[in-house]
Amino acid sequence: MRILLSLPLAFPAAAQMAPMPPLDPETYRSASGRWELTVDPSHRDGRGESECTLVREGEVAWRLVLPFTFRYAAVTDE
């Protein structure tokens, strides 16, 4: 009788993934271009807070410091 043992991999699956690219400040625009969201991360790896500014036709609608960082975002005209 043979017994086959399954051993865990030496590295977890997450460790085998390629690292995420560094985060730089990024501006996301709505389809019409009337709205813009700028995300300025506090750390290049995306951990920690970020300063987010939403602008409508050149006027600041709001500016917040959030306790997290968006890696990707989408802005609509609605």
C-alpha positions as CSV (number, residue, x, y, z in Angstrom):
1,M,0.0,0.0,0.0
2,R,1.3,3.4,-0.9
3,I,0.5,6.6,1.0
4,L,0.8,9.9,-0.7
5,L,1.3,12.9,1.5
6,S,0.5,16.4,0.3
7,L,2.8,19.0,1.8
8,P,2.1,22.7,1.7
9,L,4.1,24.8,-0.8
10,A,7.2,26.5,0.6
11,F,5.8,29.9,-0.4
12,P,2.2,31.0,-0.1
13,A,0.5,31.8,-3.4
14,A,0.6,35.6,-2.7
15,A,4.4,35.4,-2.4
16,Q,4.5,34.0,-5.9
17,M,2.7,37.0,-7.5
18,A,4.6,39.9,-9.0
19,P,4.7,43.0,-6.8
20,M,2.3,45.8,-7.6
21,P,3.8,48.8,-9.4
22,P,4.4,51.8,-7.2
23,L,1.7,54.4,-6.9
24,D,2.2,57.9,-8.0
25,P,-0.3,60.7,-7.8
26,E,-3.0,60.0,-10.4
27,T,-5.9,62.0,-11.9
28,Y,-9.0,60.3,-13.1
29,R,-11.4,62.2,-15.4
30,S,-15.1,61.7,-16.3
31,A,-16.0,60.9,-19.9
32,S,-16.9,64.6,-20.5
33,G,-13.8,65.9,-18.7
34,R,-16.0,68.1,-16.4
35,W,-15.0,66.1,-13.3
36,E,-11.5,65.2,-12.2
37,L,-10.5,63.2,-9.1
38,T,-6.8,63.4,-8.1
39,V,-5.5,60.8,-5.7
40,D,-2.2,61.6,-4.0
41,P,-1.0,58.6,-1.9
42,S,1.1,59.0,1.2
43,H,3.2,55.9,0.5
44,R,4.3,54.6,-2.9
45,D,3.2,51.1,-2.0
46,G,-0.4,52.2,-1.5
47,R,-0.5,51.6,2.3
48,G,-1.9,54.4,4.5
49,E,-3.8,57.5,3.8
50,S,-4.2,59.6,0.6
51,E,-5.3,63.1,-0.2
52,C,-8.2,63.1,-2.7
53,T,-9.4,66.1,-4.5
54,L,-12.6,66.2,-6.7
55,V,-12.7,69.1,-9.1
56,R,-15.7,70.2,-11.3
57,E,-14.8,72.4,-14.2
58,G,-11.8,73.9,-12.4
59,E,-13.5,74.4,-9.1
60,V,-12.7,72.2,-6.1
61,A,-15.9,70.4,-5.1
62,W,-14.2,68.7,-2.1
63,R,-10.8,67.7,-0.7
64,L,-10.4,64.9,1.8
65,V,-7.6,62.9,3.5
66,L,-8.8,59.3,3.5
67,P,-7.4,56.6,5.7
68,F,-6.8,54.4,2.6
69,T,-5.5,54.8,-1.0
70,F,-7.4,54.1,-4.2
71,R,-5.3,52.0,-6.6
72,Y,-7.8,52.6,-9.4
73,A,-10.8,54.8,-9.7
74,A,-13.5,55.8,-12.1
75,V,-15.4,59.2,-12.3
76,T,-18.8,59.6,-13.9
77,D,-20.7,62.8,-14.9
78,E,-23.6,62.0,-12.6
